């Protein structure tokens, strides 16, 4: 894809598309070919929770590689890391952001190593099979439709899991909750939610569509 197409598909404002693409490239998640930009092989594996690929992308940043090898297996406070950064790298006012980014990356890698993790609000596992899981869920509720109370609980769970998403998603979930007893209205709102999430996380909607096509076949 071209740079502009990637920025558009990721819904990136023009002012931040360049630095974000630069960061993705620096981590090795995307790469430039003679035809345009593409997701790298390591990037694809990392997206779907491959531990080695994720760790390799994380440690492509030399600073994070140093911190990972020094503190990755140790239980230390942010103060210890800050002292190390200021002493070795003479990092100044941006040290808090470095520690935050390192801690987020380390938590993600450790989550994969333990068998699962959460990226944003998307659950990523080491053995992914969305088509299978979606088919099982659909069969469960086809054979045993959820009660009114179960539906309300599921809406609460979705609201909690997506509470840090974009404001449009949060508002849509709020509307679903407000119309939880109006099944047809809630269903339309839910379909809109799936559509928005599908644009944001295309690998999820791809698997969902696959499951749908299998059912229709």
C-alpha positions, 0 to 999 in steps of 0.5 A: 500500500502507499503511505497515504492509503495506510494512513487512511486505513488506520484513520491517522490524522495527517499531522501524526501519520508520519511519526507513527509510521516511523515508529512502526518501521523502527519496531520492524512491524512495517517495511518499505518495499520497491512497491510501497509499504507492507506489514513485515513477516515479524509484524504479522506474527507479532499481531497474532501473539507470537512470543519470539516475534513480539520480543524481537520487535520490542527489542529492536529499539536499542534502549528497550533492548538494554532495559529488557536484558537488564531488568526484564526478569527482575522485579524493580521499581520505576525509580531503579530504572530512572536512576539507570537511565539518567546515569547511563544515557543522561536522559532528562525530562523524557525519562518518565515517558521512556519508563512508561513505554518500556513498562507497557511493552514488558507487560505485553511480552510477559503476558504472552509468555504467560499464555495470554495478554491484552493489547489495548482491549483486544485479547490476544492468545498464543493459540488463536482460532477466532472462527472456531471460538465464534462458531462455538459461541454462536452455537451455544446461544442458538441452542440456549439463548441468553436470558435477559439478565445474561444479556445485561451482564454481557453488555456490562462486560463489553462496556468495561472491556472497551471503556478506553476505546475511542469516544465514538465507541464508548458512546455507542456502547452507552446507547446499547446499554440504554436500549438493552431492553429494546432488542431490535434497537440494541441489535442495530447498535451492536451491528454498528459497533462491530462495523467500527471495531472491524475497521479498527481491528481488521483481523478480527472482522476478517475472522468474524466474516470467515465464520459467517461465510462458513455458516452460510455455506 
